[in-house]
């Protein structure tokens, strides 16, 4: 077989293998089901899901060895939304050059069969170009626009000799079709840095409202931190007012080092349901998990219920990746039938899905015992829990 024939054969093999990967079914895991949500066997998005023509030059004359010219390293931290009868994910796609960009993948059932749209997303720049953009939240606002809120990272020019010094701002853009985006100015607040900001999906007292994450540094939250709340009169001039922390970090909890909001909250009859990430320090480094809390329906800046324990934590292979021991989410979707798809990334490497229903989530948030704050009190709580169970008749005696 000559070189040209080998090139063509390898191209056919690549296409066949890629198609098999995209069509792979993703069975639900029934083992160790906790009654809250189901995990699935395979990730829903990985670097292998990205189109071959994003990575390979298929021209024999310019790439006779059929090398990957523009490699993809990881696909993770995806915004999510329903789009007609499809579910769309808009992940952070990180190339081997450490630059991230966005793309959109769609699926009919939300658990497998995700395929990327033909081209990556073109996100316009501001007059101060971003070095990197990532971790977008997609929000369908009642004003009729779809907004994307994401981290816009730039070099910290005040530290010219520190090549890792960076500034994080919250970039803002809007669209009607998810293809053509209008870039708006970055959010302006009194905080030194902002990331993990989320637009509330409805007007509040006639104003736009944002959940923020004030930070003193690019990584460190500083003396304050936590999930904040702020108002904005004009979305085209997004200057935040009245920023206050509404969901604080707390010692010896899953959010003792820092916490930040995931996707926009889901509106329910009992309040606004939130999914957030919490970070604590361990002997093996930082550990990121997901947790839930509930805000008042009419005053969405007021937290009214919180189990104060992790909801999803990385398990098994999910603990391994570019940044290990991380579960992170910035996208979930509730369907008309009440089914909820929770999209989470593991270890800054790949995307997974967990499925549940809004009724189960409401039951979890309302009826899961709250943390009593210290070991002795938690043991007393568990003993009461056990004794309550002892009063229930053995099911075998009821038959």
C-alpha positions as CSV (number, residue, x, y, z in Angstrom):
1,X,0.0,0.0,0.0
2,X,1.5,3.3,-1.0
3,X,1.5,6.4,1.2
4,X,-1.6,8.0,-0.3
5,X,-3.5,4.8,0.1
6,X,-2.4,4.6,3.7
7,X,-3.5,8.2,4.3
8,X,-7.0,7.5,2.8
9,X,-7.4,4.2,4.8
10,X,-6.4,5.9,8.1
11,X,-8.9,8.7,7.4
12,X,-11.7,6.1,6.9
13,X,-10.7,4.4,10.1
14,X,-10.7,7.7,12.0
15,X,-14.2,8.5,10.7
16,X,-15.5,5.0,11.5
17,X,-14.1,5.1,15.0
18,X,-15.4,8.6,15.7
19,X,-18.9,7.6,14.5
20,X,-18.9,4.6,16.8
21,X,-17.9,6.8,19.7
22,X,-20.6,9.3,19.0
23,X,-23.3,6.6,18.7
24,X,-22.3,4.8,21.9
25,X,-25.2,4.3,24.2
26,X,-24.9,5.5,27.7
27,X,-26.8,3.2,30.1
28,X,-28.1,4.3,33.4
29,X,-26.3,3.0,36.5
30,X,-28.7,1.2,38.8
31,X,-26.1,0.0,41.3
32,X,-25.9,2.0,44.6
33,X,-28.9,4.2,43.5
34,X,-29.4,6.7,46.3
35,X,-33.0,7.6,45.5
36,X,-32.0,11.1,44.6
37,X,-30.4,10.9,41.1
38,X,-29.0,8.4,38.6
39,X,-25.5,8.5,37.3
40,X,-24.6,7.1,33.8
41,X,-21.9,4.8,32.7
42,X,-20.1,7.1,30.3
43,X,-19.3,10.8,30.0
44,X,-21.6,12.7,27.7
45,X,-18.8,14.8,26.3
46,X,-15.1,14.4,26.0
47,X,-12.3,15.6,23.7
48,X,-13.1,12.6,21.4
49,X,-16.6,14.1,20.7
50,X,-15.1,17.1,19.0
51,X,-15.4,16.9,15.2
52,X,-12.4,15.4,13.4
53,X,-12.1,18.4,11.0
54,X,-11.6,20.6,14.0
55,X,-8.4,18.7,14.8
56,X,-7.1,17.1,11.6
57,X,-5.9,18.6,8.3
58,X,-7.4,16.1,5.8
59,X,-5.3,17.5,2.9
60,X,-2.7,14.9,1.9
61,X,-0.4,17.5,0.4
62,X,-0.2,19.5,3.6
63,X,-0.5,16.7,6.1
64,X,0.8,13.5,4.6
65,X,1.2,11.7,7.9
66,X,-2.4,12.6,9.0
67,X,-1.3,14.2,12.2
68,X,-3.6,16.1,14.6
69,X,-2.6,19.7,13.9
70,X,-4.9,21.4,16.4
71,X,-5.4,19.0,19.2
72,X,-8.1,19.2,21.9
73,X,-7.1,18.5,25.5
74,X,-10.4,18.6,27.5
75,X,-14.1,19.3,27.2
76,X,-15.8,20.4,30.4
77,X,-17.8,23.0,32.4
78,X,-20.7,23.2,30.1
79,X,-23.6,25.6,30.1
80,X,-26.9,23.9,29.2
81,X,-30.4,24.7,27.9
82,X,-33.3,23.1,26.1
83,X,-33.6,24.0,22.4
84,X,-36.9,22.8,21.0
85,X,-36.9,19.1,21.5
86,X,-33.1,19.0,21.9
87,X,-30.8,19.6,24.8
88,X,-27.8,21.8,24.1
89,X,-24.5,21.9,25.9
90,X,-22.0,24.7,25.5
91,X,-18.8,23.4,27.1
92,X,-15.4,24.9,27.7
93,X,-13.1,23.3,25.1
94,X,-9.5,23.6,26.0
95,X,-6.9,23.0,23.3
96,X,-3.4,21.8,23.9
97,X,-2.2,25.4,23.7
98,X,-4.2,26.0,27.0
99,X,-6.6,28.4,25.2
100,X,-10.3,27.7,25.8
101,X,-13.2,28.4,23.5
102,X,-16.9,27.5,23.3
103,X,-18.8,25.1,21.1
104,X,-22.3,23.8,21.1
105,X,-23.2,20.1,21.1
106,X,-26.8,18.8,20.9
107,X,-28.6,15.6,21.9
108,X,-32.1,14.3,21.4
109,X,-32.3,12.5,24.8
110,X,-29.8,14.4,26.9
111,X,-27.7,11.4,28.0
112,X,-25.9,10.2,24.8
113,X,-25.6,11.0,21.1
114,X,-24.2,14.5,21.6
115,X,-22.9,16.0,18.4
116,X,-21.2,19.3,18.0
117,X,-22.5,22.0,15.6
118,X,-20.2,22.5,12.6
119,X,-18.2,25.4,13.9
120,X,-16.9,26.6,17.3
121,X,-18.7,29.6,18.8
122,X,-17.3,33.0,17.8
123,X,-17.5,35.1,20.9
124,X,-16.8,38.8,20.1
125,X,-14.1,40.6,22.0
126,X,-14.4,43.9,23.9
127,X,-12.0,46.8,23.4
128,X,-9.8,45.0,26.0
129,X,-9.4,41.6,24.4
130,X,-9.6,38.5,26.5
131,X,-6.7,36.1,26.8
132,X,-9.1,33.3,27.7
133,X,-12.9,32.7,28.1
134,X,-14.6,29.8,29.8
135,X,-17.3,28.4,32.1
136,X,-20.4,29.9,30.5
137,X,-23.8,30.0,32.0
138,X,-26.7,30.1,29.6
139,X,-29.7,32.0,30.8
140,X,-33.0,32.6,29.0
141,X,-34.1,35.9,30.5
142,X,-37.7,37.1,30.5
143,X,-36.6,40.1,28.4
144,X,-36.4,37.7,25.4
145,X,-32.7,37.3,25.1
146,X,-30.4,34.3,25.8
147,X,-27.5,35.5,27.8
148,X,-24.1,34.0,28.2
149,X,-22.2,34.9,31.4
150,X,-18.6,33.6,31.5
151,X,-15.2,34.2,32.9
152,X,-13.1,36.6,30.8
153,X,-9.5,36.2,31.9
154,X,-6.7,38.7,31.1
155,X,-3.1,39.3,32.1
156,X,-2.7,41.4,35.3
157,X,-0.5,44.1,33.8
158,X,0.1,45.6,37.2
159,X,2.5,42.6,37.8
160,X,4.5,42.5,34.5
161,X,7.2,40.1,35.9
162,X,4.7,37.5,37.2
163,X,3.7,35.5,34.1
164,X,0.9,33.7,36.0
165,X,-0.8,36.8,37.4
166,X,-4.3,37.1,36.0
167,X,-7.5,39.1,36.3
168,X,-10.9,37.4,36.2
169,X,-13.9,39.4,35.0
170,X,-17.4,38.3,34.2
171,X,-17.9,38.6,30.5
172,X,-21.5,39.1,29.2
173,X,-23.0,38.4,25.8
174,X,-26.5,37.9,24.3
175,X,-28.0,36.1,21.4
176,X,-31.2,34.9,19.8
177,X,-29.9,31.9,17.9
178,X,-26.8,30.8,19.8
179,X,-24.7,31.5,16.7
180,X,-24.5,35.3,16.4
181,X,-23.5,36.9,19.7
182,X,-23.5,40.5,20.8
183,X,-20.8,41.2,23.3
184,X,-21.8,43.6,26.1
185,X,-19.4,45.2,28.5
186,X,-18.0,43.1,31.3
187,X,-19.8,43.3,34.7
188,X,-18.5,46.1,36.8
189,X,-18.5,45.7,40.6
190,X,-16.5,46.9,43.6
191,X,-14.9,43.5,44.0
192,X,-11.4,43.1,42.8
193,X,-12.2,40.1,40.6
194,X,-15.4,38.3,39.6
195,X,-16.1,34.9,38.2
196,X,-18.9,32.3,38.5
197,X,-21.5,35.1,38.1
198,X,-25.0,34.1,37.1
199,X,-27.9,36.2,35.7
200,X,-31.2,35.7,37.5
201,X,-33.7,34.7,34.8
202,X,-36.4,37.2,35.8
203,X,-36.5,40.9,36.6
204,X,-36.6,41.6,40.3
205,X,-38.3,44.8,41.2
206,X,-37.9,45.9,37.6
207,X,-34.1,45.4,37.6
208,X,-31.7,42.8,36.3
209,X,-30.2,40.8,39.1
210,X,-26.9,38.8,39.3
211,X,-25.6,36.2,41.6
212,X,-21.9,37.1,42.0
213,X,-18.8,35.6,43.5
214,X,-16.6,38.5,44.9
215,X,-12.9,37.6,45.1
216,X,-9.8,39.4,46.3
217,X,-7.5,37.5,43.9
218,X,-7.6,35.3,40.8
219,X,-7.7,32.1,42.9
220,X,-8.2,33.3,46.5
221,X,-11.6,34.5,47.6
222,X,-9.9,36.5,50.4
223,X,-11.4,37.6,53.7
224,X,-15.0,37.6,52.4
225,X,-16.1,35.5,49.5
226,X,-19.2,33.5,49.1
227,X,-22.1,33.8,46.7
228,X,-23.3,37.4,46.3
229,X,-26.3,39.2,45.0
230,X,-26.4,42.5,43.2
231,X,-28.7,44.7,41.1
232,X,-28.2,46.2,37.6
233,X,-30.4,48.9,36.0
234,X,-29.0,48.7,32.5
235,X,-27.8,45.4,31.0
236,X,-25.9,47.3,28.3
237,X,-24.0,49.1,31.0
238,X,-23.8,46.4,33.7
239,X,-22.7,48.3,36.7
240,X,-23.6,46.2,39.8
241,X,-25.1,47.9,42.8
242,X,-25.7,46.8,46.4
243,X,-23.5,43.7,46.2
244,X,-23.9,41.6,49.3
245,X,-22.9,38.0,50.2
246,X,-26.0,35.9,50.7
247,X,-24.5,32.4,50.9
248,X,-21.2,32.4,52.9
249,X,-18.3,30.1,53.2
250,X,-18.4,28.2,56.5
251,X,-15.7,26.5,58.6
252,X,-15.6,22.7,58.4
253,X,-18.2,22.2,55.7
254,X,-18.0,21.4,52.0
255,X,-17.7,25.1,51.4
256,X,-15.1,26.1,53.9
257,X,-12.5,27.4,51.3
258,X,-14.8,28.9,48.7
259,X,-18.2,28.4,47.0
260,X,-19.8,29.7,43.9
261,X,-23.1,29.3,42.0
262,X,-23.4,26.8,39.2
263,X,-26.2,27.4,36.7
264,X,-29.1,29.8,36.9
265,X,-31.7,28.6,39.5
266,X,-34.8,26.6,38.7
267,X,-38.1,28.3,39.7
268,X,-40.4,26.0,41.7
269,X,-43.5,26.5,43.8
270,X,-41.4,26.3,47.0
271,X,-38.7,28.8,45.9
272,X,-35.7,29.2,43.6
273,X,-33.6,26.0,43.6
274,X,-29.9,26.5,43.3
275,X,-27.0,24.2,42.5
276,X,-23.6,25.4,43.7
277,X,-20.0,24.1,44.1
278,X,-18.2,24.1,47.4
279,X,-14.5,23.7,48.0
280,X,-12.7,22.4,51.1
281,X,-9.0,21.7,51.7
282,X,-7.8,18.1,52.2
283,X,-4.5,16.3,52.6
284,X,-4.7,15.6,48.9
285,X,-5.4,19.2,47.9
286,X,-8.7,21.0,47.2
287,X,-11.9,19.0,46.8
288,X,-14.8,20.4,44.7
289,X,-18.3,19.0,45.3
290,X,-21.8,20.2,44.4
291,X,-24.5,21.1,46.9
292,X,-28.1,22.5,46.8
293,X,-29.8,25.4,48.5
294,X,-33.2,27.2,48.2
295,X,-34.0,30.9,48.0
296,X,-37.3,32.6,48.6
297,X,-39.6,32.8,45.7
298,X,-40.4,36.5,46.1
299,X,-37.1,37.6,47.6
300,X,-34.6,35.5,45.7
301,X,-31.6,36.9,47.6
302,X,-32.8,35.2,50.8
303,X,-31.6,31.6,51.4
304,X,-34.4,29.7,53.2
305,X,-33.3,26.1,53.1
306,X,-30.0,24.2,52.8
307,X,-29.0,20.6,53.7
308,X,-25.4,21.8,54.1
309,X,-23.9,18.6,52.7
310,X,-22.6,17.6,49.4
311,X,-25.1,16.5,46.7
312,X,-22.7,15.2,44.0
313,X,-19.0,14.4,44.6
314,X,-16.6,12.9,42.1
315,X,-16.4,9.1,42.2
316,X,-14.1,6.6,40.6
317,X,-12.6,7.8,37.3
318,X,-14.3,11.1,37.9
319,X,-11.6,11.9,40.5
320,X,-8.8,11.7,37.8
321,X,-8.0,14.4,35.3
322,X,-6.2,17.6,34.7
323,X,-7.3,19.0,38.0
324,X,-8.2,16.0,40.1
325,X,-11.0,15.5,42.7
326,X,-13.3,18.0,41.2
327,X,-17.1,18.0,40.4
328,X,-18.3,21.3,38.9
329,X,-21.5,22.3,37.3
330,X,-22.7,25.4,35.4
331,X,-25.6,23.8,33.5
332,X,-28.8,21.9,34.2
333,X,-32.1,21.5,32.3
334,X,-35.7,20.9,33.5
335,X,-38.0,19.4,30.9
336,X,-41.8,20.0,30.8
337,X,-42.4,16.6,32.4
338,X,-40.4,17.6,35.5
339,X,-37.3,15.5,34.6
340,X,-34.1,17.3,35.5
341,X,-30.7,16.8,33.7
342,X,-27.8,17.9,35.8
343,X,-24.6,18.3,33.8
344,X,-21.4,18.2,35.7
345,X,-17.7,18.1,34.8
346,X,-15.2,15.8,36.5
347,X,-11.7,16.9,37.2
348,X,-11.6,19.7,34.6
349,X,-11.6,17.0,31.9
350,X,-15.0,15.6,30.7
351,X,-18.8,16.1,31.1
352,X,-21.3,13.8,32.8
353,X,-25.0,13.8,33.4
354,X,-27.1,12.9,36.4
355,X,-30.9,12.6,36.1
356,X,-33.6,13.2,38.6
357,X,-37.0,14.9,38.9
358,X,-38.0,18.3,40.3
359,X,-40.2,16.5,42.8
360,X,-37.3,14.5,44.1
361,X,-35.1,17.6,44.4
362,X,-37.8,19.5,46.2
363,X,-38.2,16.5,48.6
364,X,-34.4,16.4,49.1
365,X,-34.1,20.1,49.9
366,X,-37.1,20.2,52.2
367,X,-36.7,17.0,54.1
368,X,-33.0,16.3,54.3
369,X,-31.8,16.9,57.9
370,X,-29.6,20.0,58.2
371,X,-26.1,19.9,59.5
372,X,-26.1,20.5,63.3
373,X,-22.7,22.2,63.1
374,X,-20.5,19.9,65.2
375,X,-19.9,16.2,65.8
376,X,-21.7,15.7,69.1
377,X,-24.9,17.3,67.8
378,X,-24.7,15.4,64.5
379,X,-24.4,12.1,66.4
380,X,-27.4,12.9,68.5
381,X,-29.3,13.7,65.3
382,X,-28.3,10.4,63.8
383,X,-29.3,8.5,67.0
384,X,-32.8,10.1,66.9
385,X,-32.9,9.2,63.2
386,X,-32.1,5.5,64.0
387,X,-34.7,5.4,66.8
388,X,-37.3,6.7,64.5
389,X,-36.6,3.9,62.1
390,X,-36.8,1.3,64.9
391,X,-40.4,2.3,65.5
392,X,-41.3,1.2,62.0
393,X,-42.5,-2.4,61.7
394,X,-40.4,-4.9,59.8
395,X,-41.8,-5.1,56.2
396,X,-41.7,-8.9,56.6
397,X,-44.2,-8.7,59.4
398,X,-46.6,-6.8,57.3
399,X,-47.0,-9.5,54.7
